[in-house]
Amino acid sequence: MEAEQFLDDVLARVKDFLAASQTESSIRFAESSQSLGKTTDLKLPLEGRGLEAALDDIETVLRHSVRTTAPGFMNPLWGGLSIASIAGELVTAATNTAMYTYEIAPIATLIESTILKRMADLADFGTSQGTLTTGGSNGNLLGMLCARQAKIPLSSHSGFDGTKMVAFVSEECHYSFRIASNVIGIGHSNLIKVRCNEDGQMLPEALDEEIQRAQANDQIPFAVLATSGTTVRGSFDPLREIAGVAHKHNLWLHVDAAWGGSCLFSSRYRSLMDGIELADSFCWDAHKMMGIPLICSAFIVKDADILRAVCSTGQTAHYLYHDTGAEVDLGRYSLQCGRRNDALKLWLAWREIGDAGWASMLERFMDLADFLQQRIEKHDALEMVSDRMWTNVCFRYVGESSEGELNRINAELRERLVHDGRFMVSRSTVDQKIILRSVIANRNITESSLDAFLDRVVSIGKDIERGLPQR
């Protein structure tokens, strides 16, 4: 098979896959890993099988992949796709370059720099620097590394006593901060969790108390790590008040806006991140609310010198970096060397719809989340478990069962829902209650698909109740 024909055939199958995702009722096949492993041939051969066999393999992959663009897909903090960004992925693979120097990635370097500057401008950051990363977890790690560097400038050179350094996060922060605390050397026990209010927002007064307590214990506070868009509730910490506390104690303020950063496009919702301009750094995942294919995530920092110090290679990368590229080489501001061109897909999508298009899409998602919440609140068998700030809708089935039975019912309900294959949402826990968390971040979701989703939840819930022992 000729390469050109092969690519045409692959593209045709991908188009069929995307089209079918809009109409077929099944998001995924309910197969166990053991079953799938037995029914598919995944072995790596000693002798090559050719392009025609690769085409068969691609059909197998598509057949057994979750349809993340389907209207019923509301499981993670992402879903749906931009066609322009899919084209960007194809061109990125075809051009196959790395992002460490302008010399090897000229137009890609300028595109990434343009995106980073625009994101910084949306946050009113002024002069800044940044890098695209492997995701919000990596962005949060960079935020903590920059905070450590700001507190102890020689830490990246001669090390530091991590036993006394402490950072502060909310009770509902992302787990990546726990991992980052291990990576940067302070340890999990020195990541201090700050109390939240009933809506899952960090309490500024509790933050101040924890900082003072740490200082009294001869610990060294160095960072406040706030969140704009928590994973479960979608809560936004009060950044302006938190910044006041952080600045009072001369601490670095990093904001995890991986999920919530897109509110900055909308005049209706950008107040959720009021005070972001007072932060020292933030991360923002374009592959979440903006629907860009994974991975596409930015880390932005006000002080370029600190980021460069964190990522410094010294004189060891003389084979890459030369004086001629000092002002534009992006690898000098990244923990990675071989880094793919993730900017192109975002740039193409952004050029397609503009700031206004992102704002319109976000506002539609919020309207759909409002619609879903209203339907839940009007239904006798359903209950909202947390107030909403973002497109996370946290609810549970209550039916006619007692409180003591509801956790078991909702856990089983979610498993049956996923096995059923028409809808996919996540299971989480809020205030000791097992809940269903629906996330609106998929441009193919509609009011009718949400109505069908709730009908299915109630139908499965009633079926579970009928199987319970008679009371």
C-alpha positions as CSV (number, residue, x, y, z in Angstrom):
1,M,0.0,0.0,0.0
2,E,1.3,3.4,-0.9
3,A,1.8,6.0,1.9
4,E,-0.6,8.5,0.3
5,Q,-3.4,6.0,0.0
6,F,-2.7,4.8,3.6
7,L,-3.0,8.3,5.0
8,D,-6.2,8.8,3.0
9,D,-7.7,5.6,4.4
10,V,-6.6,6.5,8.0
11,L,-8.2,9.9,7.7
12,A,-11.5,8.4,6.4
13,R,-11.6,6.0,9.4
14,V,-11.0,8.8,11.9
15,K,-13.7,10.9,10.3
16,D,-16.1,8.0,10.6
17,F,-15.2,7.5,14.2
18,L,-15.8,11.2,15.0
19,A,-19.1,11.2,13.1
20,A,-20.3,8.0,14.8
21,S,-19.5,9.5,18.2
22,Q,-22.4,12.0,17.6
23,T,-25.0,9.4,16.9
24,E,-24.2,6.1,18.5
25,S,-25.6,5.5,21.9
26,S,-22.6,3.6,23.2
27,I,-19.6,5.6,24.5
28,R,-17.5,2.5,25.3
29,F,-17.6,-1.3,25.2
30,A,-18.1,-2.8,28.6
31,E,-15.1,-5.1,28.4
32,S,-12.7,-6.0,31.2
33,S,-9.0,-5.6,30.7
34,Q,-8.6,-9.4,30.7
35,S,-11.3,-9.9,28.0
36,L,-9.9,-7.1,25.8
37,G,-6.4,-8.5,26.1
38,K,-7.7,-11.9,24.9
39,T,-9.8,-10.7,22.0
40,T,-7.2,-8.3,20.5
41,D,-3.8,-9.1,19.1
42,L,-1.4,-6.6,20.6
43,K,1.9,-8.5,20.2
44,L,4.9,-6.8,18.7
45,P,6.0,-9.0,15.7
46,L,9.6,-10.1,14.8
47,E,8.9,-9.4,11.2
48,G,7.0,-6.3,9.9
49,R,3.3,-6.7,8.8
50,G,3.1,-3.7,6.4
51,L,0.7,-0.7,6.2
52,E,-2.4,-2.7,5.3
53,A,-2.1,-4.5,8.7
54,A,-1.5,-1.1,10.4
55,L,-4.8,0.0,8.9
56,D,-6.5,-3.0,10.5
57,D,-4.8,-2.2,13.8
58,I,-6.1,1.4,13.6
59,E,-9.6,0.1,13.1
60,T,-9.2,-2.1,16.2
61,V,-7.9,0.9,18.3
62,L,-10.8,3.1,17.2
63,R,-13.4,0.3,17.9
64,H,-12.1,-0.1,21.4
65,S,-11.6,3.6,22.3
66,V,-13.9,5.6,24.5
67,R,-15.9,8.1,22.4
68,T,-14.9,11.2,24.3
69,T,-16.7,13.6,21.9
70,A,-20.1,11.9,22.5
71,P,-22.8,14.0,24.1
72,G,-23.0,11.5,27.0
73,F,-19.3,11.9,27.9
74,M,-19.2,14.1,31.1
75,N,-16.6,12.2,33.1
76,P,-13.3,14.1,33.3
77,L,-12.6,17.8,33.1
78,W,-12.3,17.7,29.3
79,G,-14.2,16.3,26.4
80,G,-15.1,17.1,22.8
81,L,-12.7,18.4,20.2
82,S,-11.9,21.3,17.9
83,I,-11.5,20.2,14.3
84,A,-8.9,22.9,13.7
85,S,-6.9,21.6,16.6
86,I,-7.0,18.0,15.2
87,A,-5.5,19.4,12.0
88,G,-2.9,21.0,14.2
89,E,-1.9,17.7,15.7
90,L,-1.5,16.2,12.2
91,V,0.8,19.0,11.1
92,T,2.7,18.8,14.4
93,A,3.4,15.1,13.8
94,A,4.3,15.8,10.1
95,T,6.8,18.6,11.0
96,N,8.2,16.6,13.9
97,T,10.4,19.1,15.7
98,A,11.3,19.9,19.3
99,M,10.7,23.2,21.0
100,Y,14.1,23.9,22.7
101,T,15.5,26.4,20.2
102,Y,14.3,28.9,17.6
103,E,16.9,27.4,15.2
104,I,15.1,24.1,15.1
105,A,11.5,25.3,15.6
106,P,11.3,28.9,14.2
107,I,7.6,29.4,13.5
108,A,6.5,27.1,16.3
109,T,8.6,29.2,18.8
110,L,6.9,32.4,17.7
111,I,3.5,30.8,17.9
112,E,4.0,29.5,21.4
113,S,5.4,32.8,22.6
114,T,2.3,34.5,21.1
115,I,0.0,32.2,23.0
116,L,1.8,32.6,26.3
117,K,1.7,36.4,26.0
118,R,-2.0,36.4,25.3
119,M,-2.7,34.2,28.3
120,A,-0.6,36.4,30.5
121,D,-2.5,39.5,29.2
122,L,-5.8,37.9,30.0
123,A,-4.6,37.6,33.6
124,D,-3.3,41.2,33.5
125,F,0.2,39.8,34.3
126,G,2.2,42.4,32.4
127,T,5.7,41.4,31.7
128,S,6.0,37.7,32.0
129,Q,7.4,34.4,30.8
130,G,6.1,30.9,30.5
131,T,6.2,27.5,28.9
132,L,3.8,24.9,27.6
133,T,3.9,21.9,29.9
134,T,2.8,18.3,30.1
135,G,-0.3,19.4,32.1
136,G,-1.5,21.2,35.2
137,S,0.4,18.8,37.5
138,N,3.6,19.9,35.8
139,G,2.5,23.5,36.0
140,N,1.9,23.2,39.7
141,L,5.3,21.6,40.1
142,L,6.9,24.5,38.3
143,G,5.0,26.9,40.5
144,M,6.4,25.3,43.7
145,L,9.9,25.2,42.2
146,C,9.7,28.9,41.4
147,A,8.4,29.6,44.9
148,R,11.3,27.7,46.4
149,Q,13.8,29.5,44.2
150,A,12.4,32.8,45.2
151,K,12.7,32.0,48.9
152,I,16.1,30.3,48.7
153,P,17.9,31.5,45.5
154,L,20.7,29.0,45.9
155,S,18.4,26.0,46.5
156,S,18.7,24.8,42.9
157,H,22.5,24.9,43.2
158,S,23.5,23.8,46.7
159,G,20.2,22.2,48.0
160,F,18.3,23.2,51.1
161,D,16.9,21.8,54.3
162,G,13.5,20.7,53.2
163,T,12.4,19.6,56.7
164,K,11.5,23.2,57.7
165,M,10.0,24.6,54.5
166,V,6.2,24.6,54.3
167,A,3.6,25.5,51.6
168,F,-0.1,26.0,52.0
169,V,-3.0,24.5,50.0
170,S,-6.7,24.3,50.4
171,E,-8.3,21.1,51.7
172,E,-9.8,20.6,48.2
173,C,-6.6,21.2,46.1
174,H,-5.5,18.9,43.3
175,Y,-3.4,15.8,44.4
176,S,-0.6,17.0,42.1
177,F,0.5,19.4,44.9
178,R,1.2,16.4,47.1
179,I,3.3,14.8,44.4
180,A,5.1,18.1,43.8
181,S,5.9,18.4,47.5
182,N,7.7,15.1,47.3
183,V,9.5,16.0,44.0
184,I,10.9,19.3,45.3
185,G,12.0,17.8,48.5
186,I,9.8,19.2,51.3
187,G,7.8,16.1,51.8
188,H,4.0,15.5,52.2
189,S,3.9,16.5,55.8
190,N,5.1,20.0,55.0
191,L,2.2,20.7,52.6
192,I,-0.2,22.2,55.0
193,K,-3.9,22.0,54.2
194,V,-6.0,25.1,55.0
195,R,-9.7,24.9,55.9
196,C,-12.4,25.7,53.4
197,N,-15.9,27.1,53.7
198,E,-19.0,25.0,52.9
199,D,-18.5,25.7,49.2
200,G,-15.0,24.3,49.0
201,Q,-13.1,27.7,49.0
202,M,-10.0,28.3,51.0
203,L,-10.6,30.6,54.0
204,P,-8.2,33.5,54.0
205,E,-8.4,33.9,57.8
206,A,-7.6,30.2,58.2
207,L,-4.6,30.6,55.9
208,D,-3.3,33.5,58.0
209,E,-3.6,31.4,61.1
210,E,-1.8,28.4,59.6
211,I,1.1,30.7,58.4
212,Q,1.5,32.2,61.8
213,R,1.4,28.8,63.4
214,A,4.2,27.6,61.1
215,Q,6.3,30.6,61.9
216,A,5.8,30.0,65.6
217,N,7.1,26.5,65.1
218,D,10.3,27.8,63.5
219,Q,9.1,26.5,60.1
220,I,9.8,28.5,56.9
221,P,6.7,29.3,54.9
222,F,7.5,29.8,51.2
223,A,4.4,29.4,49.1
224,V,0.6,29.8,49.0
225,L,-1.0,27.5,46.4
226,A,-4.6,28.6,45.5
227,T,-7.0,27.0,43.2
228,S,-9.3,28.4,40.5
229,G,-11.7,25.5,39.7
230,T,-11.3,22.6,42.1
231,T,-11.6,19.1,40.7
232,V,-14.7,17.9,42.4
233,R,-16.9,21.0,43.2
234,G,-15.4,23.4,40.7
235,S,-14.8,26.0,43.4
236,F,-12.7,29.2,43.1
237,D,-10.6,30.4,46.0
238,P,-10.9,34.1,46.8
239,L,-7.7,35.2,45.1
240,R,-7.7,38.8,46.1
241,E,-8.1,38.1,49.8
242,I,-5.6,35.2,49.6
243,A,-3.1,37.4,47.8
244,G,-3.4,39.9,50.7
245,V,-2.4,37.2,53.2
246,A,0.4,35.9,51.0
247,H,1.9,39.4,50.4
248,K,1.6,40.2,54.1
249,H,3.9,37.3,54.9
250,N,6.1,37.8,51.7
251,L,5.1,34.5,50.2
252,W,4.9,33.3,46.6
253,L,1.3,33.0,45.3
254,H,0.7,30.3,42.7
255,V,-2.7,29.7,41.3
256,D,-3.8,26.3,39.9
257,A,-6.2,27.5,37.2
258,A,-5.9,24.4,35.1
259,W,-9.6,23.9,35.1
260,G,-11.0,27.4,35.7
261,G,-8.6,29.6,33.7
262,S,-11.0,29.9,30.8
263,C,-13.3,32.1,32.8
264,L,-10.9,34.9,31.9
265,F,-12.4,35.0,28.4
266,S,-15.9,35.9,29.7
267,S,-17.1,39.3,31.0
268,R,-19.8,37.4,32.8
269,Y,-17.5,35.0,34.7
270,R,-13.9,36.4,34.8
271,S,-14.8,37.8,38.3
272,L,-14.4,34.2,39.5
273,M,-10.6,34.9,39.3
274,D,-10.7,38.4,40.6
275,G,-7.2,39.1,41.9
276,I,-5.3,36.8,39.6
277,E,-3.1,39.8,38.6
278,L,-1.7,39.7,42.2
279,A,-0.4,36.1,41.8
280,D,3.2,35.3,41.0
281,S,2.4,32.4,38.7
282,F,-0.4,30.3,37.4
283,C,-1.2,27.3,35.2
284,W,-4.0,26.9,32.7
285,D,-5.0,23.8,30.8
286,A,-6.3,24.5,27.3
287,H,-7.0,20.8,26.9
288,K,-9.8,21.1,29.5
289,M,-12.6,23.7,29.0
290,M,-11.2,24.9,25.6
291,G,-11.5,21.4,24.1
292,I,-7.9,21.2,22.7
293,P,-6.6,17.6,22.3
294,L,-4.5,16.4,25.2
295,I,-1.9,17.7,26.2
296,C,-2.0,21.5,26.0
297,S,-1.2,23.3,29.2
298,A,0.5,26.6,30.0
299,F,2.6,27.8,33.0
300,I,2.9,31.6,33.3
301,V,5.2,33.4,35.7
302,K,5.9,37.1,36.2
303,D,9.6,36.9,37.0
304,A,11.3,35.3,33.9
305,D,14.6,35.1,35.7
306,I,13.3,32.8,38.4
307,L,11.8,30.4,35.9
308,R,15.1,30.5,34.0
309,A,17.1,29.7,37.1
310,V,14.8,26.8,37.9
311,C,15.3,25.4,34.5
312,S,19.0,26.3,34.1
313,T,21.3,23.8,32.4
314,G,24.4,25.7,33.3
315,Q,27.1,25.1,30.6
316,T,26.1,21.5,30.1
317,A,23.8,22.1,27.1
318,H,26.4,23.9,25.0
319,Y,25.4,21.7,22.0
320,L,21.9,23.2,22.1
321,Y,22.0,26.8,23.3
322,H,24.2,29.5,21.8
323,D,24.4,33.3,22.2
324,T,22.4,33.8,19.0
325,G,19.2,32.4,20.4
326,A,19.3,33.7,24.0
327,E,16.3,36.0,23.6
328,V,13.9,33.5,22.0
329,D,14.9,29.9,22.8
330,L,12.0,28.5,24.8
331,G,14.0,25.5,26.1
332,R,15.7,27.8,28.5
333,Y,12.4,28.1,30.4
334,S,11.3,24.5,30.4
335,L,12.1,21.4,32.5
336,Q,11.9,19.4,29.3
337,C,14.4,19.2,26.4
338,G,12.5,17.1,23.8
339,R,9.2,18.9,23.9
340,R,6.6,18.6,21.1
341,N,4.9,21.5,19.4
342,D,1.7,21.6,21.5
343,A,1.1,25.3,20.6
344,L,0.1,24.8,17.0
345,K,-3.2,23.1,17.7
346,L,-4.2,25.7,20.2
347,W,-3.1,28.6,17.9
348,L,-5.2,27.2,15.0
349,A,-8.3,26.8,17.2
350,W,-7.8,30.2,18.7
351,R,-7.4,31.8,15.3
352,E,-10.6,30.0,14.2
353,I,-13.0,31.3,16.8
354,G,-11.1,34.1,18.6
355,D,-11.6,35.3,22.2
356,A,-15.3,35.9,21.5
357,G,-15.7,32.3,20.5
358,W,-14.1,31.0,23.7
359,A,-16.3,33.3,25.7
360,S,-19.4,32.1,23.9
361,M,-18.5,28.4,24.3
362,L,-17.8,28.9,28.1
363,E,-21.1,30.7,28.6
364,R,-23.0,28.0,26.8
365,F,-21.4,25.4,29.0
366,M,-22.4,27.4,32.1
367,D,-26.0,27.7,30.8
368,L,-26.1,23.9,30.3
369,A,-24.8,23.4,33.8
370,D,-27.5,25.7,35.1
371,F,-30.1,23.7,33.1
372,L,-28.9,20.4,34.6
373,Q,-28.9,21.8,38.1
374,Q,-32.5,23.1,37.7
375,R,-33.6,19.7,36.4
376,I,-32.0,18.0,39.4
377,E,-33.5,20.4,41.9
378,K,-37.0,19.9,40.5
379,H,-36.7,16.1,40.6
380,D,-37.9,14.3,43.8
381,A,-35.5,11.4,43.3
382,L,-32.4,13.6,42.9
383,E,-30.4,15.9,45.2
384,M,-27.7,18.6,44.6
385,V,-24.9,17.9,47.0
386,S,-22.9,21.1,46.6
387,D,-23.6,24.7,45.4
388,R,-22.2,25.4,41.9
389,M,-19.6,27.9,40.8
390,W,-18.4,26.3,37.6
391,T,-19.7,23.6,35.3
392,N,-19.2,20.8,37.8
393,V,-22.6,19.5,38.8
394,C,-22.4,17.4,42.0
395,F,-25.5,15.4,42.8
396,R,-26.8,12.0,43.9
397,Y,-29.8,9.8,43.6
398,V,-31.9,9.7,46.7
399,G,-35.1,8.0,45.7
400,E,-37.0,6.6,48.6
401,S,-34.1,5.1,50.5
402,S,-32.6,6.0,53.9
403,E,-29.5,8.0,54.3
404,G,-27.6,4.9,55.3
405,E,-28.3,3.2,52.0
406,L,-27.5,6.1,49.7
407,N,-23.7,5.7,49.4
408,R,-24.0,2.1,48.4
409,I,-26.8,2.9,45.9
410,N,-24.9,5.7,44.2
411,A,-21.7,3.7,44.0
412,E,-23.5,0.9,42.3
413,L,-25.5,3.4,40.2
414,R,-22.3,4.8,38.7
415,E,-20.9,1.4,38.0
416,R,-24.1,0.4,36.2
417,L,-24.2,3.7,34.3
418,V,-20.7,3.2,32.9
419,H,-21.3,-0.5,32.1
420,D,-24.5,0.6,30.3
421,G,-22.3,2.5,28.0
422,R,-24.5,5.5,27.1
423,F,-23.2,8.0,29.6
424,M,-20.0,8.4,31.6
425,V,-19.7,10.6,34.7
426,S,-17.3,10.3,37.6
427,R,-17.9,9.2,41.1
428,S,-16.6,11.3,44.0
429,T,-17.2,12.1,47.6
430,V,-18.4,15.3,49.1
431,D,-18.9,15.6,52.9
432,Q,-18.8,11.8,53.2
433,K,-21.5,11.4,50.6
434,I,-20.8,9.4,47.4
435,I,-21.9,11.5,44.5
436,L,-22.1,11.6,40.7
437,R,-20.1,14.5,39.3
438,S,-21.1,15.6,35.8
439,V,-18.8,18.0,34.1
440,I,-20.0,20.2,31.2
441,A,-16.8,20.7,29.0
442,N,-17.9,19.0,25.8
443,R,-19.3,21.1,23.0
444,N,-21.6,18.3,21.8
445,I,-23.7,18.2,25.0
446,T,-27.2,19.5,24.6
447,E,-30.3,20.0,26.8
448,S,-31.9,16.9,25.3
449,S,-28.8,14.8,26.1
450,L,-28.8,16.0,29.7
451,D,-32.5,15.1,30.0
452,A,-31.8,11.6,28.7
453,F,-28.9,11.3,31.1
454,L,-31.1,12.2,34.2
455,D,-33.8,9.8,32.9
456,R,-31.2,7.0,32.8
457,V,-29.8,7.9,36.3
458,V,-33.3,7.7,37.8
459,S,-34.2,4.5,35.9
460,I,-31.1,2.7,37.2
461,G,-31.5,4.1,40.7
462,K,-35.1,2.8,40.9
463,D,-33.9,-0.6,39.6
464,I,-31.3,-0.7,42.4
465,E,-33.8,0.2,45.0
466,R,-36.1,-2.5,43.9
467,G,-33.3,-5.0,44.6
468,L,-32.8,-3.8,48.1
469,P,-34.0,-6.0,51.1
470,Q,-37.5,-5.0,52.1
471,R,-37.6,-2.6,55.0
